[in-house]
Amino acid sequence: MSYSDGIEYECLQCRLRERAEGVLVSTCRRCGGEMRNVQPIDG
Ligand SMILES: [Zn+2]
């Protein structure tokens, strides 16, 4: 397990990626779309 800098989120609409630390991000600040946490594919 090696989480670098919090959790990465991706907007389902505009594909904006944003990294948040200890905060739940649910709304894209760019287009207001739905943000989804991106889980790094590991092994
Ligand atoms: Zn967006």
mmCIF file of the protein (N, C-alpha, C, O) and its ligand, coordinates in Angstrom:
data_MODEL
# 
_entry.id   MODEL 
# 
loop_
_entity.id 
_entity.type 
_entity.pdbx_number_of_molecules 
1 polymer     1 
2 non-polymer 1 
# 
_entity_poly.entity_id                      1 
_entity_poly.type                           'polypeptide(L)' 
_entity_poly.nstd_linkage                   no 
_entity_poly.nstd_monomer                   no 
_entity_poly.pdbx_seq_one_letter_code       MSYSDGIEYECLQCRLRERAEGVLVSTCRRCGGEMRNVQPIDG 
_entity_poly.pdbx_seq_one_letter_code_can   MSYSDGIEYECLQCRLRERAEGVLVSTCRRCGGEMRNVQPIDG 
_entity_poly.pdbx_strand_id                 A 
# 
loop_
_entity_poly_seq.entity_id 
_entity_poly_seq.num 
_entity_poly_seq.mon_id 
_entity_poly_seq.hetero 
1 1  MET n 
1 2  SER n 
1 3  TYR n 
1 4  SER n 
1 5  ASP n 
1 6  GLY n 
1 7  ILE n 
1 8  GLU n 
1 9  TYR n 
1 10 GLU n 
1 11 CYS n 
1 12 LEU n 
1 13 GLN n 
1 14 CYS n 
1 15 ARG n 
1 16 LEU n 
1 17 ARG n 
1 18 GLU n 
1 19 ARG n 
1 20 ALA n 
1 21 GLU n 
1 22 GLY n 
1 23 VAL n 
1 24 LEU n 
1 25 VAL n 
1 26 SER n 
1 27 THR n 
1 28 CYS n 
1 29 ARG n 
1 30 ARG n 
1 31 CYS n 
1 32 GLY n 
1 33 GLY n 
1 34 GLU n 
1 35 MET n 
1 36 ARG n 
1 37 ASN n 
1 38 VAL n 
1 39 GLN n 
1 40 PRO n 
1 41 ILE n 
1 42 ASP n 
1 43 GLY n 
# 
loop_
_struct_asym.id 
_struct_asym.entity_id 
A 1 
B 2 
# 
loop_
_chem_comp.id 
_chem_comp.type 
_chem_comp.mon_nstd_flag 
ALA 'L-peptide linking' y 
ARG 'L-peptide linking' y 
ASN 'L-peptide linking' y 
ASP 'L-peptide linking' y 
CYS 'L-peptide linking' y 
GLN 'L-peptide linking' y 
GLU 'L-peptide linking' y 
GLY 'peptide linking'   y 
ILE 'L-peptide linking' y 
LEU 'L-peptide linking' y 
MET 'L-peptide linking' y 
PRO 'L-peptide linking' y 
SER 'L-peptide linking' y 
THR 'L-peptide linking' y 
TYR 'L-peptide linking' y 
VAL 'L-peptide linking' y 
ZN  non-polymer         . 
# 
_pdbx_entity_nonpoly.entity_id   2 
_pdbx_entity_nonpoly.name        ? 
_pdbx_entity_nonpoly.comp_id     ZN 
# 
_pdbx_nonpoly_scheme.asym_id         B 
_pdbx_nonpoly_scheme.entity_id       2 
_pdbx_nonpoly_scheme.mon_id          ZN 
_pdbx_nonpoly_scheme.ndb_seq_num     1 
_pdbx_nonpoly_scheme.pdb_seq_num     101 
_pdbx_nonpoly_scheme.auth_seq_num    101 
_pdbx_nonpoly_scheme.pdb_mon_id      ZN 
_pdbx_nonpoly_scheme.auth_mon_id     ZN 
_pdbx_nonpoly_scheme.pdb_strand_id   A 
_pdbx_nonpoly_scheme.pdb_ins_code    . 
# 
loop_
_atom_site.group_PDB 
_atom_site.id 
_atom_site.type_symbol 
_atom_site.label_atom_id 
_atom_site.label_alt_id 
_atom_site.label_comp_id 
_atom_site.label_asym_id 
_atom_site.label_entity_id 
_atom_site.label_seq_id 
_atom_site.pdbx_PDB_ins_code 
_atom_site.Cartn_x 
_atom_site.Cartn_y 
_atom_site.Cartn_z 
_atom_site.occupancy 
_atom_site.B_iso_or_equiv 
_atom_site.pdbx_formal_charge 
_atom_site.auth_seq_id 
_atom_site.auth_comp_id 
_atom_site.auth_asym_id 
_atom_site.auth_atom_id 
_atom_site.pdbx_PDB_model_num 
ATOM   1   N  N  . MET A 1 1  ? 0.841   -1.194 0.000   1.00 0.00 ? 1   MET A N  1 
ATOM   2   C  CA . MET A 1 1  ? 0.000   0.000  0.000   1.00 0.00 ? 1   MET A CA 1 
ATOM   3   C  C  . MET A 1 1  ? 0.875   1.243  0.000   1.00 0.00 ? 1   MET A C  1 
ATOM   4   O  O  . MET A 1 1  ? 1.735   1.446  0.857   1.00 0.00 ? 1   MET A O  1 
ATOM   5   N  N  . SER A 1 2  ? 0.615   2.042  -0.985  1.00 0.00 ? 2   SER A N  1 
ATOM   6   C  CA . SER A 1 2  ? 1.439   3.239  -1.105  1.00 0.00 ? 2   SER A CA 1 
ATOM   7   C  C  . SER A 1 2  ? 0.624   4.389  -1.670  1.00 0.00 ? 2   SER A C  1 
ATOM   8   O  O  . SER A 1 2  ? 0.737   4.735  -2.846  1.00 0.00 ? 2   SER A O  1 
ATOM   9   N  N  . TYR A 1 3  ? -0.177  4.959  -0.832  1.00 0.00 ? 3   TYR A N  1 
ATOM   10  C  CA . TYR A 1 3  ? -0.928  6.137  -1.259  1.00 0.00 ? 3   TYR A CA 1 
ATOM   11  C  C  . TYR A 1 3  ? -0.009  7.350  -1.209  1.00 0.00 ? 3   TYR A C  1 
ATOM   12  O  O  . TYR A 1 3  ? 0.560   7.670  -0.165  1.00 0.00 ? 3   TYR A O  1 
ATOM   13  N  N  . SER A 1 4  ? 0.125   8.002  -2.318  1.00 0.00 ? 4   SER A N  1 
ATOM   14  C  CA . SER A 1 4  ? 1.078   9.091  -2.385  1.00 0.00 ? 4   SER A CA 1 
ATOM   15  C  C  . SER A 1 4  ? 0.531   10.368 -1.747  1.00 0.00 ? 4   SER A C  1 
ATOM   16  O  O  . SER A 1 4  ? 0.944   10.748 -0.651  1.00 0.00 ? 4   SER A O  1 
ATOM   17  N  N  . ASP A 1 5  ? -0.370  11.004 -2.418  1.00 0.00 ? 5   ASP A N  1 
ATOM   18  C  CA . ASP A 1 5  ? -0.868  12.283 -1.926  1.00 0.00 ? 5   ASP A CA 1 
ATOM   19  C  C  . ASP A 1 5  ? -2.376  12.325 -1.962  1.00 0.00 ? 5   ASP A C  1 
ATOM   20  O  O  . ASP A 1 5  ? -2.980  13.036 -2.765  1.00 0.00 ? 5   ASP A O  1 
ATOM   21  N  N  . GLY A 1 6  ? -2.975  11.548 -1.075  1.00 0.00 ? 6   GLY A N  1 
ATOM   22  C  CA . GLY A 1 6  ? -4.419  11.575 -1.013  1.00 0.00 ? 6   GLY A CA 1 
ATOM   23  C  C  . GLY A 1 6  ? -5.066  10.762 -2.122  1.00 0.00 ? 6   GLY A C  1 
ATOM   24  O  O  . GLY A 1 6  ? -4.450  9.878  -2.716  1.00 0.00 ? 6   GLY A O  1 
ATOM   25  N  N  . ILE A 1 7  ? -6.309  11.082 -2.379  1.00 0.00 ? 7   ILE A N  1 
ATOM   26  C  CA . ILE A 1 7  ? -7.088  10.337 -3.359  1.00 0.00 ? 7   ILE A CA 1 
ATOM   27  C  C  . ILE A 1 7  ? -7.277  11.172 -4.610  1.00 0.00 ? 7   ILE A C  1 
ATOM   28  O  O  . ILE A 1 7  ? -7.471  12.386 -4.541  1.00 0.00 ? 7   ILE A O  1 
ATOM   29  N  N  . GLU A 1 8  ? -7.218  10.511 -5.749  1.00 0.00 ? 8   GLU A N  1 
ATOM   30  C  CA . GLU A 1 8  ? -7.390  11.237 -6.989  1.00 0.00 ? 8   GLU A CA 1 
ATOM   31  C  C  . GLU A 1 8  ? -8.818  11.042 -7.491  1.00 0.00 ? 8   GLU A C  1 
ATOM   32  O  O  . GLU A 1 8  ? -9.369  9.941  -7.478  1.00 0.00 ? 8   GLU A O  1 
ATOM   33  N  N  . TYR A 1 9  ? -9.381  12.139 -7.926  1.00 0.00 ? 9   TYR A N  1 
ATOM   34  C  CA . TYR A 1 9  ? -10.751 12.112 -8.436  1.00 0.00 ? 9   TYR A CA 1 
ATOM   35  C  C  . TYR A 1 9  ? -10.775 12.520 -9.898  1.00 0.00 ? 9   TYR A C  1 
ATOM   36  O  O  . TYR A 1 9  ? -9.942  13.294 -10.370 1.00 0.00 ? 9   TYR A O  1 
ATOM   37  N  N  . GLU A 1 10 ? -11.754 11.974 -10.592 1.00 0.00 ? 10  GLU A N  1 
ATOM   38  C  CA . GLU A 1 10 ? -11.905 12.331 -12.002 1.00 0.00 ? 10  GLU A CA 1 
ATOM   39  C  C  . GLU A 1 10 ? -13.353 12.677 -12.283 1.00 0.00 ? 10  GLU A C  1 
ATOM   40  O  O  . GLU A 1 10 ? -14.275 11.980 -11.859 1.00 0.00 ? 10  GLU A O  1 
ATOM   41  N  N  . CYS A 1 11 ? -13.530 13.774 -13.010 1.00 0.00 ? 11  CYS A N  1 
ATOM   42  C  CA . CYS A 1 11 ? -14.874 14.186 -13.379 1.00 0.00 ? 11  CYS A CA 1 
ATOM   43  C  C  . CYS A 1 11 ? -15.401 13.283 -14.501 1.00 0.00 ? 11  CYS A C  1 
ATOM   44  O  O  . CYS A 1 11 ? -14.697 12.995 -15.469 1.00 0.00 ? 11  CYS A O  1 
ATOM   45  N  N  . LEU A 1 12 ? -16.624 12.854 -14.351 1.00 0.00 ? 12  LEU A N  1 
ATOM   46  C  CA . LEU A 1 12 ? -17.196 11.964 -15.348 1.00 0.00 ? 12  LEU A CA 1 
ATOM   47  C  C  . LEU A 1 12 ? -17.558 12.710 -16.621 1.00 0.00 ? 12  LEU A C  1 
ATOM   48  O  O  . LEU A 1 12 ? -17.758 12.098 -17.670 1.00 0.00 ? 12  LEU A O  1 
ATOM   49  N  N  . GLN A 1 13 ? -17.640 14.018 -16.530 1.00 0.00 ? 13  GLN A N  1 
ATOM   50  C  CA . GLN A 1 13 ? -18.076 14.797 -17.696 1.00 0.00 ? 13  GLN A CA 1 
ATOM   51  C  C  . GLN A 1 13 ? -16.907 15.394 -18.454 1.00 0.00 ? 13  GLN A C  1 
ATOM   52  O  O  . GLN A 1 13 ? -16.764 15.183 -19.659 1.00 0.00 ? 13  GLN A O  1 
ATOM   53  N  N  . CYS A 1 14 ? -16.062 16.149 -17.737 1.00 0.00 ? 14  CYS A N  1 
ATOM   54  C  CA . CYS A 1 14 ? -14.996 16.856 -18.441 1.00 0.00 ? 14  CYS A CA 1 
ATOM   55  C  C  . CYS A 1 14 ? -13.631 16.215 -18.205 1.00 0.00 ? 14  CYS A C  1 
ATOM   56  O  O  . CYS A 1 14 ? -12.607 16.696 -18.690 1.00 0.00 ? 14  CYS A O  1 
ATOM   57  N  N  . ARG A 1 15 ? -13.642 15.131 -17.455 1.00 0.00 ? 15  ARG A N  1 
ATOM   58  C  CA . ARG A 1 15 ? -12.401 14.374 -17.225 1.00 0.00 ? 15  ARG A CA 1 
ATOM   59  C  C  . ARG A 1 15 ? -11.353 15.158 -16.443 1.00 0.00 ? 15  ARG A C  1 
ATOM   60  O  O  . ARG A 1 15 ? -10.165 14.839 -16.490 1.00 0.00 ? 15  ARG A O  1 
ATOM   61  N  N  . LEU A 1 16 ? -11.790 16.157 -15.744 1.00 0.00 ? 16  LEU A N  1 
ATOM   62  C  CA . LEU A 1 16 ? -10.862 16.905 -14.926 1.00 0.00 ? 16  LEU A CA 1 
ATOM   63  C  C  . LEU A 1 16 ? -10.389 16.027 -13.775 1.00 0.00 ? 16  LEU A C  1 
ATOM   64  O  O  . LEU A 1 16 ? -11.182 15.377 -13.093 1.00 0.00 ? 16  LEU A O  1 
ATOM   65  N  N  . ARG A 1 17 ? -9.095  16.028 -13.581 1.00 0.00 ? 17  ARG A N  1 
ATOM   66  C  CA . ARG A 1 17 ? -8.548  15.226 -12.487 1.00 0.00 ? 17  ARG A CA 1 
ATOM   67  C  C  . ARG A 1 17 ? -8.079  16.129 -11.366 1.00 0.00 ? 17  ARG A C  1 
ATOM   68  O  O  . ARG A 1 17 ? -7.423  17.146 -11.591 1.00 0.00 ? 17  ARG A O  1 
ATOM   69  N  N  . GLU A 1 18 ? -8.429  15.734 -10.157 1.00 0.00 ? 18  GLU A N  1 
ATOM   70  C  CA . GLU A 1 18 ? -8.044  16.545 -9.023  1.00 0.00 ? 18  GLU A CA 1 
ATOM   71  C  C  . GLU A 1 18 ? -7.694  15.633 -7.863  1.00 0.00 ? 18  GLU A C  1 
ATOM   72  O  O  . GLU A 1 18 ? -8.303  14.581 -7.670  1.00 0.00 ? 18  GLU A O  1 
ATOM   73  N  N  . ARG A 1 19 ? -6.720  16.051 -7.110  1.00 0.00 ? 19  ARG A N  1 
ATOM   74  C  CA . ARG A 1 19 ? -6.286  15.244 -5.990  1.00 0.00 ? 19  ARG A CA 1 
ATOM   75  C  C  . ARG A 1 19 ? -6.693  15.906 -4.682  1.00 0.00 ? 19  ARG A C  1 
ATOM   76  O  O  . ARG A 1 19 ? -6.449  17.091 -4.456  1.00 0.00 ? 19  ARG A O  1 
ATOM   77  N  N  . ALA A 1 20 ? -7.307  15.122 -3.847  1.00 0.00 ? 20  ALA A N  1 
ATOM   78  C  CA . ALA A 1 20 ? -7.761  15.657 -2.576  1.00 0.00 ? 20  ALA A CA 1 
ATOM   79  C  C  . ALA A 1 20 ? -7.186  14.840 -1.437  1.00 0.00 ? 20  ALA A C  1 
ATOM   80  O  O  . ALA A 1 20 ? -6.997  13.628 -1.534  1.00 0.00 ? 20  ALA A O  1 
ATOM   81  N  N  . GLU A 1 21 ? -6.919  15.541 -0.372  1.00 0.00 ? 21  GLU A N  1 
ATOM   82  C  CA . GLU A 1 21 ? -6.320  14.874 0.768   1.00 0.00 ? 21  GLU A CA 1 
ATOM   83  C  C  . GLU A 1 21 ? -7.289  14.874 1.944   1.00 0.00 ? 21  GLU A C  1 
ATOM   84  O  O  . GLU A 1 21 ? -7.545  15.916 2.547   1.00 0.00 ? 21  GLU A O  1 
ATOM   85  N  N  . GLY A 1 22 ? -7.815  13.721 2.259   1.00 0.00 ? 22  GLY A N  1 
ATOM   86  C  CA . GLY A 1 22 ? -8.701  13.592 3.405   1.00 0.00 ? 22  GLY A CA 1 
ATOM   87  C  C  . GLY A 1 22 ? -10.030 14.292 3.234   1.00 0.00 ? 22  GLY A C  1 
ATOM   88  O  O  . GLY A 1 22 ? -10.778 14.472 4.195   1.00 0.00 ? 22  GLY A O  1 
ATOM   89  N  N  . VAL A 1 23 ? -10.321 14.687 2.004   1.00 0.00 ? 23  VAL A N  1 
ATOM   90  C  CA . VAL A 1 23 ? -11.586 15.374 1.755   1.00 0.00 ? 23  VAL A CA 1 
ATOM   91  C  C  . VAL A 1 23 ? -12.356 14.624 0.684   1.00 0.00 ? 23  VAL A C  1 
ATOM   92  O  O  . VAL A 1 23 ? -11.785 14.161 -0.303  1.00 0.00 ? 23  VAL A O  1 
ATOM   93  N  N  . LEU A 1 24 ? -13.645 14.513 0.891   1.00 0.00 ? 24  LEU A N  1 
ATOM   94  C  CA . LEU A 1 24 ? -14.470 13.863 -0.115  1.00 0.00 ? 24  LEU A CA 1 
ATOM   95  C  C  . LEU A 1 24 ? -14.889 14.871 -1.177  1.00 0.00 ? 24  LEU A C  1 
ATOM   96  O  O  . LEU A 1 24 ? -15.556 15.864 -0.886  1.00 0.00 ? 24  LEU A O  1 
ATOM   97  N  N  . VAL A 1 25 ? -14.491 14.599 -2.395  1.00 0.00 ? 25  VAL A N  1 
ATOM   98  C  CA . VAL A 1 25 ? -14.865 15.476 -3.499  1.00 0.00 ? 25  VAL A CA 1 
ATOM   99  C  C  . VAL A 1 25 ? -15.966 14.808 -4.298  1.00 0.00 ? 25  VAL A C  1 
ATOM   100 O  O  . VAL A 1 25 ? -15.814 13.671 -4.745  1.00 0.00 ? 25  VAL A O  1 
ATOM   101 N  N  . SER A 1 26 ? -17.055 15.499 -4.475  1.00 0.00 ? 26  SER A N  1 
ATOM   102 C  CA . SER A 1 26 ? -18.171 14.892 -5.183  1.00 0.00 ? 26  SER A CA 1 
ATOM   103 C  C  . SER A 1 26 ? -18.647 15.734 -6.347  1.00 0.00 ? 26  SER A C  1 
ATOM   104 O  O  . SER A 1 26 ? -19.376 15.255 -7.216  1.00 0.00 ? 26  SER A O  1 
ATOM   105 N  N  . THR A 1 27 ? -18.234 16.983 -6.361  1.00 0.00 ? 27  THR A N  1 
ATOM   106 C  CA . THR A 1 27 ? -18.669 17.871 -7.435  1.00 0.00 ? 27  THR A CA 1 
ATOM   107 C  C  . THR A 1 27 ? -17.475 18.528 -8.102  1.00 0.00 ? 27  THR A C  1 
ATOM   108 O  O  . THR A 1 27 ? -16.579 19.052 -7.440  1.00 0.00 ? 27  THR A O  1 
ATOM   109 N  N  . CYS A 1 28 ? -17.483 18.490 -9.407  1.00 0.00 ? 28  CYS A N  1 
ATOM   110 C  CA . CYS A 1 28 ? -16.411 19.101 -10.168 1.00 0.00 ? 28  CYS A CA 1 
ATOM   111 C  C  . CYS A 1 28 ? -16.510 20.613 -10.058 1.00 0.00 ? 28  CYS A C  1 
ATOM   112 O  O  . CYS A 1 28 ? -17.577 21.196 -10.248 1.00 0.00 ? 28  CYS A O  1 
ATOM   113 N  N  . ARG A 1 29 ? -15.395 21.229 -9.751  1.00 0.00 ? 29  ARG A N  1 
ATOM   114 C  CA . ARG A 1 29 ? -15.424 22.679 -9.587  1.00 0.00 ? 29  ARG A CA 1 
ATOM   115 C  C  . ARG A 1 29 ? -15.346 23.391 -10.938 1.00 0.00 ? 29  ARG A C  1 
ATOM   116 O  O  . ARG A 1 29 ? -15.486 24.611 -11.021 1.00 0.00 ? 29  ARG A O  1 
ATOM   117 N  N  . ARG A 1 30 ? -15.123 22.620 -11.977 1.00 0.00 ? 30  ARG A N  1 
ATOM   118 C  CA . ARG A 1 30 ? -15.019 23.233 -13.298 1.00 0.00 ? 30  ARG A CA 1 
ATOM   119 C  C  . ARG A 1 30 ? -16.346 23.212 -14.025 1.00 0.00 ? 30  ARG A C  1 
ATOM   120 O  O  . ARG A 1 30 ? -16.779 24.235 -14.555 1.00 0.00 ? 30  ARG A O  1 
ATOM   121 N  N  . CYS A 1 31 ? -16.998 22.062 -14.058 1.00 0.00 ? 31  CYS A N  1 
ATOM   122 C  CA . CYS A 1 31 ? -18.253 21.973 -14.801 1.00 0.00 ? 31  CYS A CA 1 
ATOM   123 C  C  . CYS A 1 31 ? -19.424 21.580 -13.915 1.00 0.00 ? 31  CYS A C  1 
ATOM   124 O  O  . CYS A 1 31 ? -20.568 21.557 -14.367 1.00 0.00 ? 31  CYS A O  1 
ATOM   125 N  N  . GLY A 1 32 ? -19.145 21.274 -12.664 1.00 0.00 ? 32  GLY A N  1 
ATOM   126 C  CA . GLY A 1 32 ? -20.222 20.932 -11.751 1.00 0.00 ? 32  GLY A CA 1 
ATOM   127 C  C  . GLY A 1 32 ? -20.694 19.506 -11.910 1.00 0.00 ? 32  GLY A C  1 
ATOM   128 O  O  . GLY A 1 32 ? -21.723 19.112 -11.361 1.00 0.00 ? 32  GLY A O  1 
ATOM   129 N  N  . GLY A 1 33 ? -19.923 18.726 -12.676 1.00 0.00 ? 33  GLY A N  1 
ATOM   130 C  CA . GLY A 1 33 ? -20.291 17.340 -12.894 1.00 0.00 ? 33  GLY A CA 1 
ATOM   131 C  C  . GLY A 1 33 ? -19.955 16.470 -11.699 1.00 0.00 ? 33  GLY A C  1 
ATOM   132 O  O  . GLY A 1 33 ? -19.487 16.947 -10.666 1.00 0.00 ? 33  GLY A O  1 
ATOM   133 N  N  . GLU A 1 34 ? -20.205 15.196 -11.868 1.00 0.00 ? 34  GLU A N  1 
ATOM   134 C  CA . GLU A 1 34 ? -19.981 14.258 -10.782 1.00 0.00 ? 34  GLU A CA 1 
ATOM   135 C  C  . GLU A 1 34 ? -18.534 13.774 -10.773 1.00 0.00 ? 34  GLU A C  1 
ATOM   136 O  O  . GLU A 1 34 ? -18.001 13.346 -11.797 1.00 0.00 ? 34  GLU A O  1 
ATOM   137 N  N  . MET A 1 35 ? -17.919 13.848 -9.618  1.00 0.00 ? 35  MET A N  1 
ATOM   138 C  CA . MET A 1 35 ? -16.544 13.400 -9.474  1.00 0.00 ? 35  MET A CA 1 
ATOM   139 C  C  . MET A 1 35 ? -16.523 11.961 -8.965  1.00 0.00 ? 35  MET A C  1 
ATOM   140 O  O  . MET A 1 35 ? -17.320 11.563 -8.116  1.00 0.00 ? 35  MET A O  1 
ATOM   141 N  N  . ARG A 1 36 ? -15.592 11.208 -9.512  1.00 0.00 ? 36  ARG A N  1 
ATOM   142 C  CA . ARG A 1 36 ? -15.479 9.819  -9.117  1.00 0.00 ? 36  ARG A CA 1 
ATOM   143 C  C  . ARG A 1 36 ? -14.030 9.535  -8.727  1.00 0.00 ? 36  ARG A C  1 
ATOM   144 O  O  . ARG A 1 36 ? -13.095 9.933  -9.422  1.00 0.00 ? 36  ARG A O  1 
ATOM   145 N  N  . ASN A 1 37 ? -13.868 8.851  -7.621  1.00 0.00 ? 37  ASN A N  1 
ATOM   146 C  CA . ASN A 1 37 ? -12.495 8.591  -7.181  1.00 0.00 ? 37  ASN A CA 1 
ATOM   147 C  C  . ASN A 1 37 ? -11.830 7.561  -8.081  1.00 0.00 ? 37  ASN A C  1 
ATOM   148 O  O  . ASN A 1 37 ? -12.419 6.543  -8.446  1.00 0.00 ? 37  ASN A O  1 
ATOM   149 N  N  . VAL A 1 38 ? -10.617 7.851  -8.415  1.00 0.00 ? 38  VAL A N  1 
ATOM   150 C  CA . VAL A 1 38 ? -9.853  6.991  -9.294  1.00 0.00 ? 38  VAL A CA 1 
ATOM   151 C  C  . VAL A 1 38 ? -8.958  6.083  -8.465  1.00 0.00 ? 38  VAL A C  1 
ATOM   152 O  O  . VAL A 1 38 ? -8.119  6.546  -7.692  1.00 0.00 ? 38  VAL A O  1 
ATOM   153 N  N  . GLN A 1 39 ? -9.149  4.810  -8.637  1.00 0.00 ? 39  GLN A N  1 
ATOM   154 C  CA . GLN A 1 39 ? -8.320  3.874  -7.901  1.00 0.00 ? 39  GLN A CA 1 
ATOM   155 C  C  . GLN A 1 39 ? -7.193  3.400  -8.805  1.00 0.00 ? 39  GLN A C  1 
ATOM   156 O  O  . GLN A 1 39 ? -7.424  2.874  -9.893  1.00 0.00 ? 39  GLN A O  1 
ATOM   157 N  N  . PRO A 1 40 ? -5.974  3.596  -8.332  1.00 0.00 ? 40  PRO A N  1 
ATOM   158 C  CA . PRO A 1 40 ? -4.825  3.165  -9.126  1.00 0.00 ? 40  PRO A CA 1 
ATOM   159 C  C  . PRO A 1 40 ? -4.803  1.650  -9.293  1.00 0.00 ? 40  PRO A C  1 
ATOM   160 O  O  . PRO A 1 40 ? -4.961  0.885  -8.342  1.00 0.00 ? 40  PRO A O  1 
ATOM   161 N  N  . ILE A 1 41 ? -4.604  1.261  -10.525 1.00 0.00 ? 41  ILE A N  1 
ATOM   162 C  CA . ILE A 1 41 ? -4.558  -0.170 -10.805 1.00 0.00 ? 41  ILE A CA 1 
ATOM   163 C  C  . ILE A 1 41 ? -3.222  -0.722 -10.319 1.00 0.00 ? 41  ILE A C  1 
ATOM   164 O  O  . ILE A 1 41 ? -2.155  -0.312 -10.776 1.00 0.00 ? 41  ILE A O  1 
ATOM   165 N  N  . ASP A 1 42 ? -3.307  -1.639 -9.402  1.00 0.00 ? 42  ASP A N  1 
ATOM   166 C  CA . ASP A 1 42 ? -2.094  -2.133 -8.774  1.00 0.00 ? 42  ASP A CA 1 
ATOM   167 C  C  . ASP A 1 42 ? -2.064  -3.652 -8.821  1.00 0.00 ? 42  ASP A C  1 
ATOM   168 O  O  . ASP A 1 42 ? -2.827  -4.336 -8.138  1.00 0.00 ? 42  ASP A O  1 
ATOM   169 N  N  . GLY A 1 43 ? -1.190  -4.137 -9.621  1.00 0.00 ? 43  GLY A N  1 
ATOM   170 C  CA . GLY A 1 43 ? -0.948  -5.573 -9.702  1.00 0.00 ? 43  GLY A CA 1 
ATOM   171 C  C  . GLY A 1 43 ? -2.180  -6.371 -9.895  1.00 0.00 ? 43  GLY A C  1 
ATOM   172 O  O  . GLY A 1 43 ? -2.115  -7.597 -9.979  1.00 0.00 ? 43  GLY A O  1 
HETATM 173 ZN ZN . ZN  B 2 .  ? -15.995 18.466 -14.723 1.00 0.00 2 101 ZN  A ZN 1 
# 
